[in-house]
Amino acid sequence: MNQKRDQATKNIINLLLNASDYEQISIIRENQELIDSEFVNTMIEVAEVLAKQGKPKASLWLYWFNWLSYAIAVTLLAGAGFGQLYANQPIFGANGPSDYFS
């Protein structure tokens, strides 16, 4: 099973490298179940191989995708946390920093 997942991950990465921006979004949406930390680690490995093969543009694209995915995850998690905190307690923060550290 793990070998099938690895091959599927590499196939998705190859599709992403050869697709237009619009197609990349569709590919990611169609394969959401495979997009996780393991996928990102495989992207980093592929980027390193491409850099060694003299394909810096593809390698750079994969590195940027990696950092962008982390930034999006942090933003979404922070937004969800703040939403949960403030939605349930509309006066939260009225006492300044003491609300945050109590």
N, C-alpha and C positions, 0 to 999 in steps of 0.2 A: 504493500500500500504506500509506503513512504517513497519508494522508487517511482511509482506512478505520479505521486504529488510533485516530486522533484522535477520530473519531466514536464508535467503540466505547467509548473511555475516557469521553467525555462522557455517553454513554448509561448507563454503569455509575454514574457520579457522580450522575446524576439518579435512578436507581433507589435508590441508597443514601440520598439525601436524603428520599425518599418512603416508605422502608421502615421496618418496626419493627426493634427490636434483633435479634430472632431472624432476620428476613429479611435483614438486613445481613450477618450471618455467612454465610448461605447464598450470597448474591450474591458475596461475596469468595471463598469456596471455589470457586464455579463459574467464576470469572474470574481465577484465580491467575496465569495466564500474562501477563495485562495489568497486574498490580500490580507496578510497579517505580518507579524514580526519575522516569521520564517521567510516569507516572500521578500521582505526588505533585506534580510541577510543574504539571500540568494542574489538580489539585485546588486548588492555591494560586491559580492564575489565576481559576478559577471562584469561589473564595471572595472574591477582590477584586471581581469583577463583582457578586456578590450583595450585598456590603457597599455598593457604590455604588447598587444598586437598592433599598436600604433593607430588606434581609433579613438583619439581623445574626445571627439565630439559626442559619440555615443556614450563613452564613459562619463563625461561631464553631465550629460543629460540624466543618467541613472543616479549620480550623486545628488543632483539637484532635486530629483523626484524623491529621493530618500529623505532629505532634509525638509522638503515641503510636506511630506506625509507626516513627519513628526510635528511640525508647526501646526498643521491642521488638527491633529489629534489633541495637542495641548490646548489649542483654542476652543475646540468643541467640549473638552472635558471641563475647562475652566468656566465656560459659559453655562454648562449644565449644572455645575456646582453652585455658581452664583445664582442661577435661576431657582434652584431648589432652596437655597438659603433665604433669598429675599421673597420668594413667592409665599413661603409658609410663615414668614415673620416680617410683615411690611415695615415694622419700626426697627428692624435690626440695623445696627450702625448708628442709631440716634445718640448713643452714649460714647461715640468716638471709638478709639482703638480698644477700649476695655471690652466691648462686645466681641471683638475678634479673638481676644486672648483669654476669655473666661470659659 
